[in-house]
Amino acid sequence: MPIEVDPALERRGLRLATGVSGSFALAILIGWPLATIFTVFTVLFLQAPGPMPPIAIRTLFRQAVVFLVASWVFSTALAPYPVAFLMALALAVATCFYWSTKGAGMLSVVLALMAALMLPTLVLTSQDLALVLVIWIPINLVLAWLWTVAMFHFFPPTPQGAAAAAKPDAPHYDPNRLVLRMSLVTIPFAIYFYLVGSGALVTLLFVAILSQQLSAATAAGPIVAKNMMKANFIGGLVAIACYELTVIAPLMLTAFLVFAVAAFLLSYWFISDRPDASMGGTALTTTVILFGGSIAPFGKDADVKMIDRLVQIGNALIFVLVAYIVVDAFFPLDPQKRERRRRGLRSLLKRAKA
């Protein structure tokens, strides 16, 4: 018996797969700077139920320019002074988290965290390379938006599809405590990251984003982390498979074809009725980052780097979960839990005085 698929979901999956595979081929063929970032933005934009309004992309573009230029200027000025550099880093990360509690959009917060965490590392390595990031991230943002607008024109959304993508409101918590919890998890990791001179920029950004996602969901943290680990692991395996098939027939056409097949398979996961369907988009993003960064030029150790990246992401997940267990013991979100903790501390103090 044939399986009936909701036409709205089918069109959404087709739009995602066609748009992402097409943008990947276009970016690699033309070969402009940070072309993989263009495809990552495309993945994010096409997961939405409708195209981003022009006023929203203008706002995002201005935010990207301001965040990145300001980060480049301050990082360049403070690079010779490690203590001031790390203090500014901590303040920038805490500000990003505070902004996220005030209703800032996901993409705005990601851009802010990229400016606060990734760009300073590149400034310490090469100011010229960091300047390329400053210039080309906003450009790729706009190019990805133009491409996704075209995809929504060719595969227009239906009212049913937009209604199905609606999400319930999230619970509200004390924003100051949320900022404190996110900062206590991310800032120590970022400082350690800079002190040891690690170059895994994606891992640092991943910790910050995961910290934000789990800040108000400690009880569900292991489930969220398990799903994200699963999505990244599958995305990594898909990237390795695409790379190995491309090595067998080292042609750009091969790379485009294997990636297109991967994009369609992961898009089908994204529109499925599985409980973890939303992770299909995460897996697709992982595939874009790993495979896109390995095929031009074809590196001999690209598959090893992919495995290393997956291990780094797994370690980041474990770190964030353990950190939140510790933070939740001292700074719980639940008011009743905080009150019980205060009573326990008062009881200990009375016994100590006695």
C-alpha positions in Angstrom: 0.0 0.0 0.0 1.5 3.4 -0.9 2.3 5.8 1.9 0.4 9.1 1.6 2.5 12.2 2.3 1.1 15.6 3.3 1.6 17.8 0.2 2.6 20.8 2.3 5.3 18.8 4.1 6.4 17.2 0.8 6.8 20.6 -0.8 8.7 21.9 2.3 11.1 19.0 2.1 11.6 19.4 -1.7 12.2 23.1 -1.2 14.8 22.4 1.5 16.6 19.7 -0.4 16.6 21.5 -3.8 17.6 24.9 -2.2 20.4 23.5 -0.1 21.9 21.3 -2.8 21.6 24.0 -5.4 23.2 26.6 -3.2 26.0 24.2 -2.3 26.8 23.6 -6.0 26.6 27.3 -6.9 28.9 28.3 -4.0 31.5 25.7 -4.7 31.5 26.4 -8.5 31.9 30.1 -8.1 34.2 29.7 -5.1 33.7 33.0 -3.3 35.1 33.4 0.2 33.3 31.5 3.0 31.0 29.8 0.5 30.1 27.1 3.0 28.7 29.8 5.3 26.3 30.8 2.5 24.9 27.2 2.4 24.7 27.1 6.2 22.6 30.2 6.2 20.5 28.7 3.4 19.8 25.6 5.5 18.6 27.8 8.4 16.4 30.1 6.2 14.7 27.2 4.4 13.7 25.5 7.6 11.3 28.3 8.3 7.7 28.0 7.1 7.9 31.1 4.9 10.5 33.5 3.5 12.1 36.0 5.8 10.6 39.5 5.2 12.9 42.1 3.7 12.8 44.3 6.8 14.1 41.3 8.9 17.0 40.6 6.6 17.9 44.3 6.6 18.0 44.2 10.4 20.1 41.0 10.4 22.5 42.5 7.9 23.0 45.7 10.0 23.4 43.6 13.1 26.0 41.4 11.4 28.0 44.4 10.2 27.9 46.2 13.6 28.7 43.0 15.6 31.6 41.9 13.4 33.2 45.3 12.9 33.0 46.1 16.6 34.4 42.7 17.5 37.3 43.2 15.0 38.1 46.7 16.3 38.0 45.8 20.0 39.8 42.4 19.5 42.6 44.1 17.5 43.0 46.8 20.2 43.0 44.4 23.1 45.0 41.6 21.6 48.3 42.7 23.2 46.6 42.7 26.7 45.4 39.2 27.6 43.6 40.1 30.8 41.7 42.9 29.2 41.0 40.8 26.2 39.5 38.0 28.3 37.4 40.4 30.4 36.0 42.0 27.2 35.3 38.5 25.9 33.4 37.6 29.1 31.4 40.8 28.9 30.5 40.3 25.3 29.3 36.8 25.8 27.2 37.8 28.8 25.7 40.6 26.8 24.8 38.2 24.0 23.0 36.0 26.5 21.2 38.9 28.1 20.0 40.0 24.7 18.7 36.5 24.0 16.5 36.7 27.1 14.9 39.9 25.8 13.4 38.2 22.8 16.1 38.5 20.2 15.8 36.1 17.3 17.8 32.9 17.0 19.8 34.1 14.0 20.6 37.5 15.7 21.9 35.7 18.8 24.0 33.3 16.6 25.5 36.3 14.7 26.3 38.0 18.0 27.9 34.9 19.5 30.0 34.4 16.3 31.2 38.0 16.7 31.9 37.5 20.4 33.6 34.1 20.2 34.9 33.2 16.8 36.2 36.5 15.5 38.5 37.3 18.4 40.3 33.9 17.9 40.9 34.7 14.2 42.2 38.2 15.2 44.8 36.5 17.4 45.8 34.3 14.5 45.5 36.7 11.5 43.9 40.1 11.4 43.6 39.9 7.6 41.8 36.6 7.8 39.5 38.0 10.5 38.8 41.0 8.2 37.7 38.6 5.4 35.2 37.1 7.9 33.9 40.6 8.8 33.3 41.4 5.1 32.0 38.2 3.8 29.6 36.9 6.5 27.1 39.8 5.9 27.5 39.4 2.2 26.8 35.6 2.4 23.9 36.4 4.7 22.2 38.5 2.0 23.1 36.1 -0.8 21.5 33.2 1.1 18.4 35.3 1.7 18.0 36.1 -2.0 18.5 32.4 -2.9 15.9 31.3 -0.3 13.4 33.9 -1.6 13.8 32.3 -5.0 13.2 28.8 -3.5 10.1 30.0 -1.8 8.9 31.4 -5.1 9.5 28.1 -7.0 8.1 26.0 -4.1 5.5 28.3 -2.4 4.4 27.4 1.1 0.8 26.5 1.9 -1.2 27.9 4.8 -1.4 24.4 6.3 2.4 24.1 6.2 2.8 27.4 8.0 0.2 26.5 10.6 1.9 23.1 11.2 5.2 24.9 11.9 3.9 27.0 14.7 5.5 26.4 18.1 4.0 26.8 21.6 5.3 29.6 23.8 8.3 28.7 26.0 8.0 29.1 29.8 9.3 32.3 31.3 12.1 32.4 33.9 14.1 35.1 35.7 16.2 36.6 32.8 19.0 37.6 35.2 19.3 34.0 36.5 19.3 32.6 33.0 22.1 35.0 31.9 24.1 33.9 35.0 23.6 30.2 34.3 24.6 30.6 30.6 27.6 32.7 31.5 28.9 30.3 34.1 28.8 27.5 31.6 30.2 29.3 28.6 32.7 31.8 29.8 35.0 29.4 31.7 35.1 27.2 28.6 35.8 30.1 26.3 38.7 31.3 28.6 40.2 27.8 28.7 39.7 27.6 24.9 41.8 30.8 24.4 44.4 29.9 27.0 45.2 26.6 25.3 45.1 28.1 21.8 42.6 25.7 20.4 41.6 26.2 16.8 38.2 24.4 16.9 36.1 27.5 16.4 32.9 25.6 15.6 33.2 23.7 18.9 33.4 27.0 20.9 30.3 28.4 19.1 28.5 25.1 19.6 29.1 25.2 23.4 27.6 28.8 23.5 24.6 27.9 21.4 23.9 24.6 23.3 24.3 26.5 26.6 21.6 28.9 25.5 19.3 26.1 24.4 19.7 24.2 27.7 19.7 27.2 30.0 16.0 26.7 30.9 15.7 23.0 30.4 18.1 21.2 32.7 15.7 18.4 33.4 15.3 17.7 29.6 19.0 18.5 29.0 20.1 14.8 28.5 17.3 14.2 26.0 18.1 17.4 24.0 21.8 16.6 24.1 21.2 13.0 23.0 19.1 14.2 20.0 21.8 16.7 19.1 24.5 14.2 19.4 22.5 11.8 17.2 22.0 14.5 14.6 25.6 15.6 14.5 26.8 12.0 14.4 24.5 11.1 11.5 25.5 14.3 9.7 29.1 13.5 10.2 28.7 10.0 8.9 26.9 11.3 5.8 29.7 13.9 5.3 32.3 11.1 5.5 30.3 8.9 3.1 30.0 11.9 0.6 33.7 12.5 0.9 34.8 8.9 0.3 32.5 8.6 -2.7 34.0 11.8 -4.1 37.5 10.5 -3.6 36.6 7.4 -5.6 35.6 9.7 -8.5 37.3 13.0 -7.8 35.1 15.3 -9.9 33.0 18.3 -8.8 30.0 16.6 -10.5 30.4 13.6 -8.2 30.6 15.9 -5.1 27.4 17.7 -6.2 25.5 14.5 -6.9 26.4 12.8 -3.6 25.6 15.9 -1.7 22.3 16.3 -3.5 21.3 12.7 -2.5 22.3 13.4 1.1 20.3 16.6 1.1 17.2 14.9 -0.1 17.6 12.0 2.5 18.1 14.4 5.4 15.3 16.7 4.2 13.0 13.6 4.2 14.0 13.1 7.9 13.2 16.7 8.6 9.6 16.5 7.2 8.9 13.0 8.7 6.5 12.4 11.6 9.4 11.1 13.8 9.7 12.7 17.2 13.3 13.8 16.3 12.3 15.2 12.9 13.6 18.7 13.7 17.1 17.2 14.1 17.2 16.5 10.4 18.0 20.2 9.8 20.9 19.9 12.4 22.3 16.9 10.6 22.1 18.7 7.3 24.0 21.7 8.7 26.7 19.4 10.0 27.0 17.7 6.6 27.4 21.1 4.9 30.1 22.3 7.4 32.1 19.1 7.3 31.8 18.1 3.7 31.9 21.6 2.3 35.1 22.4 4.2 36.8 19.2 2.9 36.2 19.0 -0.9 38.1 22.1 -2.1 40.8 21.2 -2.3 40.6 17.4 -1.7 42.5 16.9 1.5 44.2 13.6 2.3 43.2 13.8 6.0 39.7 15.4 5.5 37.9 12.3 6.9 40.2 12.3 10.0 39.3 16.0 10.5 35.6 15.1 10.3 36.0 12.5 13.0 38.0 14.9 15.1 35.2 17.4 14.8 32.6 14.9 15.8 34.6 14.0 18.9 35.0 17.7 19.7 31.3 18.2 19.5 30.6 15.2 21.6 33.0 16.5 24.3 31.3 19.8 24.1 27.9 18.2 24.7 29.3 16.3 27.8 30.9 19.5 29.1 27.7 21.5 28.9 25.6 18.8 30.5 28.0 18.3 33.4 28.4 22.1 33.8 24.6 22.5 34.0 24.3 19.8 36.7 26.9 21.7 38.8 25.3 25.1 38.0 21.8 23.8 38.8 23.0 22.6 42.2 24.1 26.2 43.1 21.8 28.4 41.0 18.5 26.5 40.3 15.8 28.0 38.2 12.9 26.6 40.2 11.9 29.1 43.0 10.9 26.2 45.3 14.2 24.5 44.8 16.0 27.8 45.6 14.0 28.2 48.7 14.8 24.7 49.9 18.5 25.4 49.2 18.3 28.6 51.3 16.7 26.7 54.2 19.3 24.0 54.0 22.1 26.7 54.1 20.4 28.4 57.1 20.2 25.1 58.9 23.8 24.3 58.3 24.8 27.8 59.6 22.7 27.3 62.8 24.3 24.0 63.4 27.8 25.4 62.8 27.1 28.2 65.3 25.8 25.7 67.8 
